[in-house]
Amino acid sequence: MLHGKKPTLLLIESESSLRRLIALGLQDQGIYVVEASEPTTIPSFDTQQLDLVVMDVDRGPRTDWSFLDVLQSHSQLSTLPMIVLAWNHPSPATTPPSVIALLESPAQARAVFLPKPFDARALHAMVGQLLQVRAQQEAQYEALIEERLLAAYSTYAAPSIWPVITAIGLLITVCGLLLQIAIAALGVFVVIVALLLWTLGEKPEARNVLLR
């Protein structure tokens, strides 16, 4: 399974009886199977949930390799690993170069050919191998992303203490201004009180002078 979820496989097979037989065998292996008769009749669903494609390219007595081109033109399905079922082995004489490159390129390691008739156990083993490879690739990709995120995080400079020092300086300045204002206000209050007391203390003497 991929990341603990049930693997999802797209099965494209034109013969309904064979398609159903293959689907039942894969479902018995714990795989969720989405069925389609043709590449152009893929049911509507979230293709991002897919992990693998199994496609039979035989249509009656002939092998139609162009179905692979249809699949490769799909933006999301083209990146999935696939198992190609066919009676005829791919050869440069009968198979388009793009298909030969897809099936034989070791760098891609995505598409593998399984000749018919095939043993169900061989198909199940191949499916398991491709799912395991895909799980490993996803794990490596996630590890790479995590490594890049950690590297980007480590490049950030340590938090600077200067903003804190600046804030403390501003606080001291404000406190100093408030203290000066408070001292000035106290001085004014003392002056006013002194003047009042002085004025009230002089009034009795002034009255005595007038009475004389």
C-alpha positions as CSV (number, residue, x, y, z in Angstrom):
1,M,0.0,0.0,0.0
2,L,1.0,3.6,-0.6
3,H,1.3,5.6,2.6
4,G,-1.2,3.4,4.3
5,K,-4.0,3.9,1.7
6,K,-5.5,1.3,-0.5
7,P,-3.8,1.2,-3.9
8,T,-6.0,2.3,-6.8
9,L,-5.5,0.8,-10.2
10,L,-7.1,1.7,-13.6
11,L,-7.9,-1.4,-15.7
12,I,-8.5,-0.9,-19.4
13,E,-9.8,-4.0,-21.1
14,S,-12.3,-4.3,-24.0
15,E,-13.5,-7.8,-23.2
16,S,-16.0,-7.4,-20.3
17,S,-15.6,-11.0,-19.0
18,L,-11.8,-10.9,-19.0
19,R,-11.9,-7.4,-17.5
20,R,-14.1,-8.6,-14.7
21,L,-12.0,-11.6,-14.0
22,I,-8.8,-9.5,-13.8
23,A,-10.5,-7.0,-11.6
24,L,-11.8,-9.6,-9.2
25,G,-8.3,-11.1,-8.9
26,L,-6.7,-7.7,-8.2
27,Q,-9.4,-6.8,-5.7
28,D,-8.7,-10.0,-3.9
29,Q,-5.1,-8.6,-3.5
30,G,-6.5,-5.6,-1.7
31,I,-6.4,-3.2,-4.7
32,Y,-9.2,-0.9,-5.6
33,V,-9.9,-1.3,-9.3
34,V,-11.4,1.3,-11.7
35,E,-12.6,-0.4,-14.9
36,A,-12.8,1.0,-18.4
37,S,-13.3,-0.7,-21.8
38,E,-11.3,1.9,-23.8
39,P,-8.8,4.6,-23.1
40,T,-11.4,7.1,-24.3
41,T,-14.1,5.8,-22.0
42,I,-12.3,6.2,-18.7
43,P,-14.9,7.0,-16.0
44,S,-15.0,10.4,-14.4
45,F,-13.0,10.3,-11.2
46,D,-10.0,11.9,-9.5
47,T,-7.1,10.5,-11.6
48,Q,-4.7,11.9,-9.0
49,Q,-5.8,9.0,-6.7
50,L,-4.5,6.4,-9.2
51,D,-1.3,4.5,-8.6
52,L,-1.1,2.2,-11.6
53,V,-2.6,1.4,-15.0
54,V,-3.1,-2.0,-16.6
55,M,-4.2,-1.9,-20.2
56,D,-4.8,-4.5,-22.8
57,V,-3.9,-3.1,-26.3
58,D,-5.5,-6.0,-28.2
59,R,-8.7,-5.3,-30.1
60,G,-9.9,-8.5,-31.7
61,P,-7.2,-10.1,-33.8
62,R,-5.0,-7.0,-34.0
63,T,-2.9,-5.1,-31.5
64,D,-3.5,-1.3,-31.5
65,W,-0.4,0.3,-29.9
66,S,-1.9,3.7,-30.5
67,F,-3.9,3.3,-27.3
68,L,-0.6,3.9,-25.5
69,D,-0.3,7.2,-27.3
70,V,-3.8,8.1,-26.1
71,L,-2.8,7.3,-22.5
72,Q,0.5,9.2,-22.8
73,S,-1.3,12.3,-24.0
74,H,-3.2,12.4,-20.7
75,S,-1.5,14.9,-18.3
76,Q,-1.9,12.8,-15.2
77,L,-2.1,9.2,-16.5
78,S,1.1,9.6,-18.5
79,T,3.1,9.8,-15.3
80,L,1.8,6.5,-13.9
81,P,3.5,3.2,-14.1
82,M,1.6,0.8,-16.4
83,I,1.4,-2.8,-17.4
84,V,0.7,-3.4,-21.1
85,L,-1.1,-6.7,-22.1
86,A,-0.9,-7.9,-25.6
87,W,-0.6,-11.1,-27.7
88,N,2.1,-9.7,-30.0
89,H,5.5,-8.7,-28.6
90,P,6.5,-5.2,-29.4
91,S,9.1,-5.0,-32.2
92,P,10.6,-2.2,-34.2
93,A,8.9,-3.6,-37.3
94,T,5.4,-3.6,-36.0
95,T,5.5,-1.1,-33.1
96,P,5.8,2.7,-33.1
97,P,9.1,4.0,-31.9
98,S,7.5,5.9,-29.1
99,V,6.0,2.6,-27.7
100,I,9.4,0.8,-28.1
101,A,11.0,3.7,-26.2
102,L,8.4,3.6,-23.5
103,L,8.6,-0.2,-22.9
104,E,12.4,-0.6,-23.3
105,S,13.8,2.6,-21.7
106,P,15.4,1.6,-18.4
107,A,15.5,5.2,-17.4
108,Q,11.7,5.4,-17.3
109,A,11.1,2.0,-15.6
110,R,7.3,2.8,-15.8
111,A,5.8,0.6,-18.5
112,V,6.3,-3.1,-18.6
113,F,5.0,-5.6,-21.2
114,L,3.2,-8.8,-20.1
115,P,2.5,-11.2,-23.0
116,K,-0.8,-13.1,-23.2
117,P,-1.7,-15.7,-22.2
118,F,-0.5,-14.8,-18.7
119,D,-0.7,-16.4,-15.3
120,A,-2.8,-14.3,-12.8
121,R,0.0,-14.8,-10.3
122,A,2.5,-13.2,-12.7
123,L,0.2,-10.2,-13.2
124,H,-0.3,-9.8,-9.4
125,A,3.5,-10.1,-8.8
126,M,4.1,-7.4,-11.4
127,V,1.5,-5.1,-10.0
128,G,3.0,-5.5,-6.5
129,Q,6.5,-4.7,-7.8
130,L,5.4,-1.6,-9.6
131,L,3.4,-0.4,-6.6
132,Q,6.4,-1.0,-4.4
133,V,8.6,1.0,-6.8
134,R,6.1,3.8,-6.9
135,A,5.9,3.9,-3.1
136,Q,9.6,4.1,-2.9
137,Q,9.7,6.9,-5.4
138,E,7.1,8.8,-3.5
139,A,8.9,8.3,-0.3
140,Q,12.1,9.6,-1.9
141,Y,10.3,12.6,-3.4
142,E,8.8,13.5,0.0
143,A,12.2,13.1,1.7
144,L,13.7,15.4,-0.9
145,I,11.0,18.0,-0.4
146,E,11.5,17.8,3.4
147,E,15.2,18.1,3.0
148,R,14.8,21.2,0.8
149,L,12.4,22.8,3.3
150,L,14.8,22.2,6.1
151,A,17.7,23.6,4.1
152,A,15.7,26.7,3.3
153,Y,14.7,27.1,6.9
154,S,18.3,26.8,8.1
155,T,19.4,29.6,5.8
156,Y,17.2,32.1,7.6
157,A,19.2,34.4,9.9
158,A,18.8,34.0,13.7
159,P,16.3,36.5,15.1
160,S,18.0,39.9,15.7
161,I,18.1,41.4,19.2
162,W,18.2,44.9,17.8
163,P,14.5,45.4,17.5
164,V,14.2,44.5,21.2
165,I,16.9,46.9,22.1
166,T,15.2,49.6,20.0
167,A,11.9,49.0,21.7
168,I,13.6,49.3,25.2
169,G,15.2,52.5,24.1
170,L,11.9,54.0,23.0
171,L,10.3,52.8,26.3
172,I,13.0,54.6,28.3
173,T,12.6,57.7,26.2
174,V,8.8,57.8,26.8
175,C,9.2,57.1,30.5
176,G,11.7,59.9,30.7
177,L,9.4,62.3,29.0
178,L,6.5,61.3,31.2
179,L,8.6,61.8,34.3
180,Q,9.7,65.2,33.2
181,I,6.0,66.2,32.5
182,A,5.1,64.8,35.9
183,I,7.9,66.8,37.7
184,A,6.9,70.0,35.8
185,A,3.3,69.5,36.7
186,L,4.2,69.0,40.3
187,G,6.3,72.2,40.2
188,V,3.4,74.2,38.8
189,F,1.1,72.7,41.5
190,V,3.5,73.8,44.2
191,V,3.7,77.3,42.8
192,I,-0.1,77.6,42.6
193,V,-0.6,76.4,46.1
194,A,2.2,78.7,47.4
195,L,0.6,81.7,45.7
196,L,-2.8,80.9,47.1
197,L,-1.5,80.5,50.6
198,W,0.6,83.6,50.3
199,T,-2.4,85.6,49.1
200,L,-4.6,84.3,51.9
201,G,-2.0,85.0,54.5
202,E,-1.6,88.7,53.5
203,K,-5.3,89.6,53.7
204,P,-5.6,89.9,57.4
205,E,-2.7,92.3,57.7
206,A,-4.1,94.4,54.9
207,R,-7.4,94.8,56.9
208,N,-5.6,95.8,60.1
209,V,-3.8,98.6,58.2
210,L,-7.1,100.0,56.9
211,L,-8.7,99.9,60.3
212,R,-6.0,102.1,61.8
